[in-house]
């Protein structure tokens, strides 16, 4: 009798979920799912787990045997930032440097497999700051960070590569900082964030669902949701922990996306750009990538057949071949 009641409850739950999705869509279901995650653990446990995470981040070094890369930490002389990065000199001396910027939930270690490009150009894989007083929830907040990085590293001529949200940061930067020494741009699995109405609404919903919660609660949701969300993950990148950085980083990005409708069209640039996009990327659609045409006068596209969002790891060889040829054509 008890087993019968248990299966009736389970069946009722699945029917309720199915009806909810069919009538109200995935947004309502996601909202219910998030609230369920919130009530599954005590307030004290949530706070303890978040404090443990913060302590671990203090104790564990960022570098993780990056050979042949060199790990560097540089305290800015002018702004509230410590620059953390991996650096790799080109095989032949050159004043040209390719600076790589990671996405929403990756970090500088994502690009350590890009070392073959050092045959042609110096490489910097940059760890975008987790928190700084400069962050006010706007893409322009990254402009002084990048300017200071270039000054501290004495970079003469740079090529910028942005992966996913890193591509939005790079595109916003080159559109407003036209005096900087940027020679070319590579956009990897990225789109003109917010330029499409559907994307803008998606980011707004995500912000409204997540950012109303305190940091420790938001951390708890991301951690607790990891195993379940991995079942639906449209990404063939390495299955790492869902929380890679301090919650302040996620808040900064989501706040920056709140009213963002893509790079303003009156800031269009003639810098040559290459967009590499996955054919089956459901996070950054082809239409979102094509929206970069309103930003760059001189942009070319390469579509990775069957590619999804984790191009930097799942399609490394093809990606590096495209970047190499682009560098030869426009930079070297």
C-alpha positions, 0 to 999 in steps of 0.5 A: 500500500505504501509503495502504491502511494509513493508511485501515485505521488511521483506520477502526480509530480511528473504530471504537474511538471508536464502541465506547468511546462505546456501551459506556462513554458520553461520560465515558470518551471525554472522559477519553481525549480530554483525555489525548490533548490532554495528550500532543500537546505537550511539557511545555516548550511547555505552560509557555511558552504559559501564561506568554505568556498570563499576560503578555498579560493583564498588557499588554492593557487590559481595556477595549475601547472600551466607549462609552457605558460608562465603565471603572473600576478600584477597589482595595478598602480592606478586602479583597484585591480590585480591582474592575473594571467598566463603568459607565453612568449612567441617562438620568434621575438615580436611586439604583437600579442594575442590577448584571450578573454574567457566566458561567463563561467570559465577562466584563463586556464580554458586557453592553455591548449592554445599554445601552438599559436605562440609559433606566430605571436605572444599569448596572454590568457587573462583572468577577468577580475572577480570583483573590483570597485570599478564594477557598476553593472555595465560593460564600460566597467571593463574598459579601464581594466583592459587599458590598465592591463595593456599599460602594465604589460607594455603591450604595443600591438594587440589582437583580442579574442573573446569567448562567449561573454568575453566577445561582448566585452571585447566588442564593447571595448574596441567600439569605444576605445578607438585610440588603443593599439588593437589590430584585430578581433576574434570572436569565439562562440560569441554574439552581439549580446542583447541585439536580438529581442529574444536574447534580450528577454532571455537575459532579463529573465535570468537576471530577474530569477537569480539576482534577487537572492543573496550571494550565499543563496545564489552560490547554493543554487548553482552548486545544488543544481549542478548535477541536474543541470548537467543532464541538460547542458548543451555544451561539450566542454569539460564538465567542471564545477558550475561555480568557478568564480566569486558571485560578484563576477556573475552579478556584474555580468548579469547586471551589465546585460540587464538593459544591454541591447548590443554595441551601439550602431554609431560606434561601428569599427573597421578593425578586421574581425573573425567570428567562429561559431558552432553550428549547433550552439543553442546558447549563442545562435547563428543569428546572434553571431551575425548581429556582429555585422552591425559592429564590424565593417570587416567581419568574416565568419567560420561555422564549425559543423556540428559545433556547440558552445565549447569550441575552445576545448571540443574543436580546438584544432579547427579553431586554431587553424582558423585563428592562425590563418586570420593572423597571417592575413591581417596581423603578421 
